Amino acid sequence: MNDTSVLQKKEDRVVIGMSFGYHDSSCCVIKNGEVLAAVHEERFSRVKNDKSFPRQSLRYCLGYADVSIDEVDCIAYYEDAQKKLARQIWMGTIDDADPFRRKEVYRHICEQKPEDTIRDITGYSGHIEISEHHLSHAASAYYFSGFDDAAVLTVDGVGEWATTSYSRAEGNGLSIFEEVNFPDSIGLLYSTITSFLGFKVNSGEYKVMGLAPYGRPVYKDKILSLIELKEKGQYSLNMDYFDFLNTNRMYSDKLIELMGIEPRKPESELDQIHMDVAKSLQVALEEILLEKVNYLYDQVPSDNLCMAGGVALNCVANGRILREGPYKNLFVQPASGDAGTALGAAAIAWVGLFGERPKQKDTPHAYLGTEASSDEIHNLLMNSGVKFSDYRGNEEELAKFVASRIAEGAVIGWFQGRMEFGPRALGARSILADPRLGNMRDKINSLVKMREAFRPFAPAVMAEKASEHFALTAPSPFMLQTCDVESLIDLPAITHVDNSARVQTVSKEANPRFHRLLSEFDAITDCPIILNTSFNVRGEPVVRTPLDAVTCFVRASIDYLVLGDFIISQADIPEMWKVGVSNTPIKKDKDPRAIGHAVYTFL
Amino acid sequence: MSSNESKKRLAAELADKVYSEGNDFAQLLAFTGLLNTENKDASLSSVDSLNKDLIGVWKKQPETGSFVRDMAQSADWNYWAQQPVLNMEKAGKRVVLVGESVARGMLYDPSYTPAQVLSHMLNSQQGADEVEVIDLARTNANINILEEVVASCRQLSPDAIVIFAGNNWVGNRAYLNSVDNSYDISDSIKQDGIKGLRTRLTEALNSEVESFIDKVNSHDATANTEIYWVVPEFNLGDWRDPHINVHWLEGKGDNEKWLSLKHEAESLHGSGEFKASIECAKKMLELDKGDCSATAYILADCHQELGEYDLQRQYLEMARDAAIVDLTRSYTPRITNDIRNIVKVKSAQYDNKLIDLREVFSERFEKVIPGRELFLDYCHLTSTGIRTAMAEVACEISLSMLGKERTAKQFIENAPVVNAKDEADAHLLAAIHNAHWGQSFDVVSYYCKEAVDKSKDVLQIMKLFVEIQNKRLPIWMNNSLSEALDDISPQVKRYLFSMGTNCLDQLLFDAFSTCCSQHDIQLDSYLSKIQNSQHTVGNLDKINLLDPYFHSTSFSETQLIEGGANNRNDYYKAYMASSQFCFFTDAEREQQLKVTLKLVNQLKNEQRVFIKINGQVVEKVLASNEWKSCHITLPKKLLVAGINYVQLEWPEQILNANEHLERICSDINGQLVPEIYPIYGNVFSLEVC
């Protein structure tokens, strides 16, 4: 017996990227220059915005890449914890900082360093590379943008100290040349008004964006008075209106005074004034960003702009930047929030280790997560004894059946292939419906997703027919910009009150089965567009496994569930499934892995 | 530079200090108390923040004043008695029963509960409806929940509160998570090793129990309510905690010495030399100071063989109580001698009544060591146990509250009995529960047999359970269960629906098969068919043998559920010199095994991990303290159709206790769960395909 079975260090180059500790933990793997897998931990743990170490994500990434932990060249972490600790300590020294904040400082200085956490949890003894937060964001956008050079803008609440960064990128090189530092933060401005409007900080920001089209920008000047735009890329917040430095609340009494209205109580009625505030905030944000993008162009006059950071998830602003800004091309990282920093950190480590940019320069799709084989789904259904239809080897019939049901007004749970990376459902874990039906938005919002009535839904459209219906200037495969609806078809379920829509263009190459479904729907209805929203209900992460999908399908009373090649009808599910699901609660915020919502988590 | 900028620079310097000098620096700052770290508000007792409109899951109705089950807490309803309303109006005397699962009558509830039995006993003696017994016992109740229930149930104006609890108190780890305590604990460990840890944990627990008893009585001065404590007993006769070697010992070479003594003691016991084995085990005891159940079990077994039952009991109690230091593994609820003694002493100070089930069972059954006749598992009582315990409570209440003297025997004679089907179901569930906590085939078989003896209907549930465990679906998706639902008792439904995880259950299924074959039901062939269809390599892409399904049938041994045995390390830990995993194959082709492993301790020299398939060595992996992966071909000739076993035999290593004790202290200071047991090796992944 000898030791020949022991694997020799393979020729493969493997870098793991990780984000954890604050919100939206994630993990990705780059093997031989290709991004093979990237996943959010919340999809495994079922804890929304899970901040815990991405244990299950790591195991998935290693398994998908077919590498062992000892074959990993480097684990890259997305943030400089020491710099962040300095900021957190500083916050504890501020006059009148509340006791909670001071106590948090102690917790921060005692907690395990990310590097130690990685080693403690995984037993990994290899190289660990730490990158700064905004550089990770910037790298996540640039290195996978498909551009050879670009200007990069990152905007979020706060990382270590930086809240906004301006970079130039060319070839392998990416460098930040200017930053705006905490507490001056466009992201925190947005989060503060989000909180003022009674939505959860860290997760309710996109609701504000959805609410904005219902309002008028009558508070725009007041909101702009909260921020002073300065020379170059700089700006500052007037801290008299913000309390997040001193208390466990985002806004101050002076902001209430300035706005002249009471902050909205969470879950209370939404009035026109709340919509007006949302609209004012949205317009203010767009104007601020446009000015800073123009500044960035002065410094980096490329054709290409890359964006990342939580604020880059504001697709309305992105659309305006592309339409009115100086750059010809815009790439927004699909996982623009902190989950995407795992990708950026991995890319930075890759360049540092191997002296070259990752071979994969673009982002052809976002389907980087787990999948379920046809056999696996079949076994699940057979074991359960539920009645189902089997379309294996007959994709055309499957697409026809589903398209017909959608045209008849049915709501479909659509589970296909690998799960999306990033917050948007792009036809792998989606709820689908007919966009032409006037009542569909209300139906899905109230009965299916159990969420606020004002929330808009997005259209997925065959890429080749997108321009017939939407005022798009470029493909929008990741649903990261809005545009006007110009269709001759009445599309009430996906058209916002301001005639805008957040479009996903679906190409045959990126998602053939979803494209086929759209084609079949088009063939039946002359409408190549389907309403597409994420496959989850309020408060839970997007479904990951067939079992998650079944649970959500039952909970949300969706009409049909399409699991790969198989279809289940709501009419056929056993009564015990409903009882079982009703006794399977969605994991709540009190789970220790969940994030807080009173103030921005990073604070 | 502005003062703000100065502060930022200062903050950066401090952060640099923290990072360059490690977490110890920050922790030392904290231990001085200068940082005022503790949130004093959090120390307010649960009673101080009591919601006056709630009693458990029942919410006060403003119109009637009665309490009805609160929809907002519907997820918790199953923990409590199935009682829709708690009425405020009192017809006669009112007794409230508070407690944990033992007081709920777990595995019988709702068909047969201590509250029902007590009510029947009291009323059969006193006349109809003279005494009302309200069941406020709650499964999984910890001391804080009990405190809340005792305080809130005063709204029902009880004449007596019976508190039947104590099993769930030892598992509280909150004490370890306090910055204020951590330095004291680590200081104790530095002085006395793990004994120091136990001392601190025991002190904290004692203080918590004393405080609870004080709070229970603080409400009493004006309430005119009598308090009765029912102190549980433990199934010393049959219950065995899963085996573990001794924790880290302080002296150089002591861990190796202890292992050597253990080997010798077990060998002597095996050859019937019980006195010599005792001498050997006592040397082990000198080293582990009574904090390791393995030593105590050897001593107990030897004294049993010698007919020395008082000594046997003493060591069984020692084994039971040693679990307090087992911080990383799950162990079952239990009452320790310390808790028992405190309840006895403290309740006497307040003139509370006390029913000590240890004494009650000992007197009634004239046995030093109670076992399966009174217990369904570690602490939950059989119907005989319930009747015996409640008769004693009824005696006390009858005398004290009603002024009527009756004997326990009189109450038992008039007690309700369980119907055969419910008794069968309780014993079937006991078999499953015991199997899932790693108990022996003998014990599991006993409960299976008792179940079948009571009602043959359980044979069908056994078959159903085989399907449930093998199909690995959520229970609510199981079609066979759905079809059988109308014929299944509420207690079986509740147990199955709340069963968190499933496992291969080989030992349990063997016991089921034995019972079934005695009644001409061939469960073996059904089991084999379903296991092969569901688990055979080849039908599946690959099998992760670290999935607890394939390495453990005991919750105590389960690792890597959502990331680690102690929710910390995301890899398997070998606590013993040999680790075993299993998989199914049709044995018609060779299989591939992929393993990533490492050793944990200092190496003596070149060390190899022996990898065996069904007892045959297939590879000797040169291992180190860093992860190493290898692919191994499992030849067809070594495989068998059906279940196959993979064993990892870990090499001998140098056990450096000082290094590990220091790490334990550091972990405690950092509020991390420390690993107190030596580990032979770790496995990051183990797959067969």
Interface residues (C-beta under 8 A of the other chain):
Chain A: M1 D3 S5 V6 L7 S45 F53 R55 Q56 L58 R59 L62 S68 I69 D70 E71 Q82 K83 L85 A86 R87 I89 W90 T93 I94 P99 F100 R102 K103 Y106 R107 I109 C110 E111 Q112 K113 D120 I121 T122 G123 Y124 S125 S373 L380 N383 S384 G385 V386 L547 V550 P574 E575 M576 W577 V579 G580 V581 N583 T584 P585
Chain B: K7 K8 L10 A11 A12 L14 A15 D16 V18 Y19 N23 A26 Q27 L29 A30 L35 N36 T37 N39 A75 V179 K471 R472 L473 P474 I475 W476 M477 N478 N479 S480 L481 S482 L485 F497 Q534 D541 E562 G563 G564 R568 N569 D570 Y571 K594 T596 K598 V617 E619 K620 V621 L622 E626 W627 K628 S629 C630 H631 I632 T633 G670 Q671 L672 N682 F684 S685
